[in-house]
Amino acid sequence: MARQPHGGGGGEHGGEGGDRRRGRGRDRERENRQERQDGDELKDKLVTINRVAKVVKGGRRFSFAALVVVGDQKGRVGWGAGKAREVPEAIRKATEQAKRTMIRVPMREGRTLHHDVIGEFGAGRVVLRSAPAGTGIIAGGPMRAIFETLGMGDVVAKCLGSTNPHNMIKATFAALTRSTSPRAVASRRGKKVSDLLGPRKDAAPAEAAAAEAPNV
């Protein structure tokens, strides 16, 4: 008796499975291409790297924990943490996580914050203040790395709580997340930006002089 060929009825399913696999492959290629494009524009800074020891039966097993900040210097920034047996792998993991968790921060004139803001995380507490042009970045440690990768040129920052790098970075990101712009507040309240900020300083004296001038 002739044997029935196996897989005769699974042709359609096999074709569908192949299409799905090819679709996933195309999606992966697209994601890798996008990551390469983003990587060309992003700037990353290694904040800290820590050696961690785990006690096992045969002795101690060492690994490395890295903390990285990534930004495009145009208002977007993110942070990530990675752990691996080797330093380069830990940094790579932290960088990938930072790229996935980037946030956009509104800036005034592309150089400073719109308003002062306080951020807290655990025992960490930071105060970020807007600054006039020419002030520069007055911040230390991990906060300076965040502002440099963010592209913020004038800011004053102070850490009032824990100086642990993880707490400082998370508190700083909590503050940056709370930062907003007058345009966003105006749209949320259904008003114009001029209603919130009032008349400009240079326009106020001109209006007053025009009102005091005698009518001819």
Disulfide bonds with the S-S distance in Angstrom:
none
